[in-house]
Amino acid sequence: MGHAWVSQQAVISDVFTSVTSISFKAAAAKPGERVVDIGCGTGDTLLDFAKVVGPSGAALGVDISVPMLGFARHRAAEAGYSNVSCALADATTYGFEPRWADLVYSRFGVMFFDDPVKAFTNIRSGMKPGGRLVLVCFRTMAESPWFRVPIEAARPHLPAQPPADPLAPGMFSFAREERVRGILSDAGFREMALKAVDVPMHGKDIAQSMAFITQAGPLPAILENGSEEQRTRATEAVREALAANIGADGRGLHAGLWLVSALT
Ligand SMILES: C[S@@+](CC[C@H](N)C(=O)[O-])C[C@H]1O[C@@H](n2cnc3c(N)ncnc32)[C@H](O)[C@@H]1O
């Protein structure tokens, strides 16, 4: 999905406005700090951190997607940030400089690890003693009407599919609080806190919301299973469902998230 995330970067950034502001407040990055952004994607939050930490600090983005990280690099160069570096790597095995980071942050970039305990153990090795971890990840699909409503609208028009394994790597794999606590604790983190937050998600209008929902999140994989005709009918049903649930200002549906924090 890397190419879709690159082409839709501005829309995705708009839809995530509230997520970014809530998680940035929790991250509380300061000038001079060193920040790692795990699964930084196209660099939205990486560039925001570069601005906050300033020239005396540093922002490192780690991502496995060639197109997304390439775009992040391009944006950092265009903005003239000399304190940004990007590592094309799996965060599970990347050779982090030991005890380097004051803060490790991720906006939806940590739910895809094959071995989450190994990944977080590796990430922790690159953090200073007392370093902060701040993550946002999704709770269950049932708690996220922003994703659930379009899927419920599309399903009757598409072939039936077996239910997904909730623990398999994927966007809802961090939905269960005990699982997240277990992973972080096994990786050596302490003082974990998980706060449930319901965050509005919407584009500027229905067209933007449709651009997001049909190209990011769980719907694209489900649409793929249909014939062209089925996809057209499903997409129309999604548009109607969004129009029925979203007000003229674009607002109306939220996503249920965990705002996770921990210390090394
Ligand atoms: C849902 S996207 C979020 C991107 C970005 N954080 C944002 O909010 O725009 C998930 C990102 O995690 C990256 N990713 C997935 N598995 C990874 C891994 N093992 N190591 C590093 N990055 C990973 C993907 O390439 C993708 O960019």
The ligand as a Gaussian input file, in Angstrom:
#p B3LYP/6-31G(d) Opt

LIG

0 1
 C       -0.189000       2.630000       8.848000
 S        1.344000       3.144000       8.214000
 C        1.705000       4.574000       9.211000
 C        2.723000       5.482000       8.601000
 C        3.012000       6.775000       9.368000
 N        3.457000       6.508000      10.707000
 C        1.804000       7.679000       9.376000
 O        1.116000       7.756000      10.395000
 O        1.554000       8.329000       8.326000
 C        2.435000       1.918000       8.892000
 C        3.884000       2.116000       8.557000
 O        4.674000       1.148000       9.269000
 C        5.706000       0.694000       8.390000
 N        6.184000      -0.603000       8.884000
 C        5.495000      -1.775000       8.917000
 N        6.258000      -2.757000       9.445000
 C        7.449000      -2.187000       9.778000
 C        8.649000      -2.679000      10.343000
 N        8.768000      -3.963000      10.680000
 N        9.687000      -1.826000      10.549000
 C        9.570000      -0.513000      10.175000
 N        8.451000       0.006000       9.609000
 C        7.402000      -0.806000       9.427000
 C        5.007000       0.646000       7.037000
 O        5.919000       0.599000       5.965000
 C        4.194000       1.928000       7.082000
 O        4.921000       3.044000       6.641000

